[in-house]
Amino acid sequence: MTTETPVCRRLTGRTAVITGAGSGIGLATARRFAAEGANVVCADIDESAGKAAAAETGGIFVQVDVTDSEQVEALFKTAYETYGSVDIAFNNAGISPPDDDSILTTGIEAWKRVQEVNLTSVYLCCKHAIPYMRRQGKGSIINTASFVAKMGAATSQISYTASKGGVLAMSRELGVQFAREGIRVNALCPGPVNTPLLKELFAKDPERAARRLVHVPAGRFAEPTEIAAAVAFLASDDSSFVNAAEFLVDGGIAGAYVTPL
C-alpha cells in the first residue's frame, strides 16, 4: 500500500477498475484510490507493470487488451467476482504513437489503431461496466479524454485528437442516459502531463515540447498525482452532482489567450 495517504478516505470498500494502471496517470490514480480505501483492479496489457501496480496498491492485476470485447468483459467480471461490486471505472488506457501526426502524413492503419485503443476501448469498458452499476443503482465512470478535444493544435496528432473528441461526446451522452439510474459518467480532460509517454514524445521532438509549454499559464506540465486527485474527486460522492461534464484539469490552457512571460 502507498504511504502517501490523503486526509480523506472517500472510497472505502468501493471497487475501482483502472485501465492503463501500470504507468502514468493510471498508476498515480491506482495509488490514490488505494490510499482512499478502494479495492483496486489494475488492468494493463503490460503484465510486469500491471502486476507491480497491483502489488503496490494491494489490489489485483488483470491483463487485458482493451480493444478486445471478450477480454474487457472478463475484466469487469473478475472485478465483481473478486470484490462483489463495480463502483468505479476509470477508463484511461490510451496511446499516442509517433506515426499519428498531420492528416497529410498519417496513414489509415495508424488512424485505426489509435481509434481502437483510445475510443473503442472506452466504448467497451462502458458497455461492460454499466450493467453492474445498473444492478447496484449507482456507479461513477471517468473516461480519459483530453483538452485537445476542446482546442485545436497546429502540432497535430489527428487520430488522437479525434478519438478524444469521441470520448468527450460519448461520455456526455452516457451521463445523460443513465443519470436517473444513479450512474454518473464524466470525461476527464487533462492538459499535458509529465508522464513517460509525454517525455518520450518530447525527447524526440524538443521543438514540439517548447511550442506546447509556452501555452500553459502555469508554466509547467501537470504531474500525474494532480490528475489522480481530480479522478478521485470524480469517483467520490464529493462530486455527486457532477455528471456528463467536461472536467478540465489543464493548468488554464483552455482559458488562455496570452500567457505570462
FENCOR-V51356 format. One record per pair of residues at least 24 apart in sequence whose ideal C-beta (glycine too) atoms are under 7 Angstrom apart, sorted by the first residue. I is the first residue (numbers start at 0). J is the second residue. D is the distance in Angstrom with one decimal. If there is no record, write none. Layout:
BEGIN
((I & J & D) (I & J & D))
END
This chain:
BEGIN
((0 & 33 & 5.9) (0 & 56 & 6.7) (0 & 57 & 5.0) (1 & 30 & 4.5) (1 & 33 & 5.9) (1 & 34 & 5.2) (1 & 55 & 6.7) (1 & 56 & 6.7) (3 & 30 & 7.0) (3 & 34 & 6.2) (4 & 34 & 4.7) (5 & 34 & 5.7) (5 & 35 & 6.3) (7 & 35 & 6.7) (8 & 35 & 5.2) (8 & 36 & 4.4) (9 & 35 & 5.3) (9 & 235 & 3.9) (9 & 236 & 6.6) (9 & 237 & 6.4) (10 & 35 & 4.2) (10 & 36 & 5.1) (10 & 37 & 4.0) (10 & 234 & 6.2) (10 & 235 & 6.1) (11 & 36 & 3.3) (12 & 36 & 6.6) (13 & 37 & 5.0) (13 & 38 & 6.9) (13 & 86 & 3.9) (13 & 87 & 6.0) (14 & 38 & 4.6) (14 & 40 & 6.7) (14 & 78 & 5.6) (14 & 82 & 4.2) (14 & 84 & 4.9) (14 & 85 & 5.7) (14 & 86 & 5.1) (15 & 39 & 5.6) (15 & 40 & 6.7) (15 & 86 & 6.7) (15 & 87 & 3.9) (15 & 89 & 6.5) (15 & 234 & 6.6) (16 & 40 & 4.5) (16 & 42 & 6.3) (16 & 74 & 6.6) (16 & 75 & 6.4) (16 & 78 & 5.0) (16 & 85 & 6.5) (16 & 87 & 6.9) (16 & 88 & 5.1) (16 & 89 & 7.0) (16 & 128 & 6.9) (17 & 41 & 6.0) (17 & 42 & 6.4) (17 & 89 & 4.6) (17 & 91 & 6.2) (18 & 42 & 4.6) (18 & 65 & 5.4) (18 & 90 & 5.6) (18 & 91 & 5.3) (18 & 92 & 3.9) (18 & 120 & 7.0) (18 & 124 & 6.3) (19 & 43 & 6.2) (19 & 91 & 4.5) (19 & 92 & 3.7) (19 & 93 & 6.6) (20 & 49 & 6.2) (20 & 52 & 4.9) (21 & 45 & 4.9) (21 & 48 & 2.9) (21 & 49 & 4.6) (21 & 52 & 5.3) (22 & 48 & 5.7) (22 & 195 & 5.7) (23 & 194 & 3.6) (23 & 195 & 6.2) (23 & 196 & 6.1) (23 & 223 & 5.7) (24 & 91 & 6.0) (24 & 189 & 7.0) (24 & 192 & 6.1) (24 & 194 & 6.5) (24 & 223 & 5.1) (24 & 226 & 4.9) (24 & 227 & 6.6) (25 & 91 & 4.9) (26 & 52 & 5.4) (27 & 223 & 3.6) (27 & 224 & 5.1) (27 & 226 & 6.8) (27 & 227 & 4.0) (28 & 89 & 5.8) (28 & 227 & 4.2) (28 & 230 & 4.8) (29 & 56 & 4.9) (29 & 58 & 7.0) (30 & 55 & 7.0) (30 & 56 & 6.0) (31 & 227 & 4.1) (31 & 228 & 6.6) (31 & 231 & 4.9) (32 & 231 & 6.6) (33 & 57 & 5.9) (33 & 58 & 6.6) (35 & 231 & 5.9) (37 & 87 & 6.9) (38 & 82 & 4.5) (40 & 78 & 4.5) (42 & 74 & 5.4) (65 & 92 & 4.7) (65 & 116 & 6.7) (65 & 120 & 3.6) (65 & 123 & 6.7) (65 & 124 & 6.9) (66 & 115 & 4.5) (66 & 116 & 6.0) (66 & 119 & 5.9) (66 & 120 & 5.6) (68 & 123 & 5.4) (71 & 123 & 4.3) (71 & 124 & 5.9) (71 & 127 & 5.3) (72 & 127 & 4.8) (75 & 127 & 4.6) (75 & 128 & 5.4) (75 & 131 & 6.3) (79 & 131 & 5.6) (84 & 135 & 6.2) (85 & 128 & 5.7) (85 & 131 & 3.9) (85 & 132 & 6.3) (85 & 138 & 6.8) (86 & 138 & 5.9) (87 & 139 & 5.2) (87 & 234 & 4.6) (88 & 124 & 5.9) (88 & 128 & 4.1) (88 & 140 & 4.7) (89 & 141 & 4.9) (89 & 230 & 5.9) (90 & 120 & 7.0) (90 & 121 & 4.8) (90 & 124 & 4.1) (90 & 125 & 6.8) (90 & 140 & 6.8) (90 & 142 & 4.8) (90 & 143 & 6.7) (91 & 143 & 4.4) (92 & 116 & 6.6) (92 & 120 & 5.6) (93 & 117 & 4.6) (93 & 143 & 6.2) (95 & 156 & 6.0) (95 & 159 & 5.3) (95 & 196 & 6.0) (95 & 200 & 6.4) (97 & 203 & 6.8) (99 & 156 & 4.9) (99 & 157 & 6.6) (99 & 158 & 4.8) (99 & 159 & 5.5) (100 & 155 & 6.6) (100 & 156 & 6.5) (101 & 155 & 5.2) (101 & 157 & 6.6) (102 & 155 & 6.9) (102 & 157 & 4.5) (105 & 157 & 5.3) (105 & 158 & 6.3) (109 & 158 & 6.5) (110 & 158 & 4.5) (113 & 158 & 3.8) (113 & 159 & 5.7) (113 & 162 & 5.7) (114 & 158 & 6.0) (114 & 162 & 5.4) (117 & 159 & 6.6) (117 & 162 & 3.7) (117 & 163 & 6.8) (118 & 162 & 4.2) (118 & 165 & 4.5) (118 & 166 & 6.0) (121 & 166 & 5.2) (121 & 169 & 6.6) (122 & 169 & 6.6) (125 & 173 & 5.9) (129 & 177 & 6.5) (129 & 182 & 6.5) (132 & 182 & 4.8) (133 & 180 & 5.5) (133 & 182 & 6.9) (136 & 180 & 6.6) (136 & 181 & 4.6) (137 & 181 & 4.0) (137 & 182 & 6.9) (138 & 181 & 7.0) (138 & 182 & 4.7) (139 & 183 & 5.1) (139 & 233 & 6.4) (139 & 234 & 5.0) (140 & 182 & 6.9) (140 & 183 & 7.0) (140 & 184 & 4.4) (141 & 185 & 5.6) (141 & 187 & 5.4) (141 & 230 & 5.5) (141 & 233 & 4.8) (141 & 234 & 6.4) (142 & 166 & 5.1) (142 & 170 & 4.7) (142 & 186 & 5.2) (142 & 187 & 6.9) (143 & 187 & 5.3) (144 & 170 & 6.9) (144 & 186 & 4.2) (144 & 187 & 6.4) (144 & 188 & 5.0) (145 & 188 & 5.8) (145 & 189 & 6.3) (146 & 188 & 5.0) (146 & 189 & 6.7) (146 & 190 & 5.0) (146 & 247 & 6.2) (146 & 249 & 4.4) (146 & 252 & 5.7) (146 & 253 & 5.7) (148 & 188 & 6.3) (149 & 188 & 6.5) (149 & 245 & 6.8) (149 & 253 & 5.5) (150 & 253 & 6.0) (154 & 207 & 5.2) (154 & 210 & 5.9) (154 & 211 & 6.8) (167 & 245 & 6.1) (171 & 243 & 4.8) (174 & 242 & 4.7) (174 & 243 & 3.0) (175 & 243 & 5.2) (178 & 242 & 5.6) (183 & 241 & 6.9) (183 & 242 & 4.3) (184 & 242 & 6.9) (184 & 243 & 6.5) (185 & 233 & 5.2) (185 & 241 & 6.1) (185 & 242 & 6.6) (185 & 244 & 4.8) (185 & 246 & 5.4) (186 & 245 & 5.5) (186 & 246 & 6.5) (187 & 229 & 6.5) (187 & 230 & 6.2) (187 & 233 & 6.8) (187 & 246 & 5.3) (187 & 248 & 6.8) (188 & 245 & 5.6) (188 & 246 & 6.1) (188 & 247 & 4.7) (188 & 248 & 6.9) (188 & 249 & 6.7) (189 & 221 & 6.3) (189 & 226 & 5.0) (189 & 248 & 5.2) (189 & 249 & 6.6) (190 & 215 & 6.6) (190 & 221 & 5.8) (190 & 248 & 6.8) (190 & 249 & 3.2) (190 & 250 & 5.2) (190 & 252 & 5.0) (191 & 220 & 4.5) (191 & 221 & 6.9) (192 & 220 & 6.0) (192 & 221 & 4.6) (192 & 223 & 6.0) (192 & 226 & 5.8) (193 & 220 & 4.7) (193 & 221 & 6.6) (193 & 222 & 5.6) (193 & 223 & 7.0) (194 & 223 & 5.9) (213 & 258 & 6.6) (214 & 252 & 5.8) (214 & 255 & 6.5) (214 & 258 & 6.3) (215 & 250 & 5.1) (215 & 252 & 5.7) (215 & 258 & 6.9) (216 & 250 & 6.1) (216 & 251 & 3.8) (216 & 255 & 5.1) (216 & 258 & 5.0) (216 & 259 & 6.6) (217 & 250 & 3.9) (217 & 251 & 6.3) (221 & 248 & 6.7) (221 & 250 & 6.2))
END
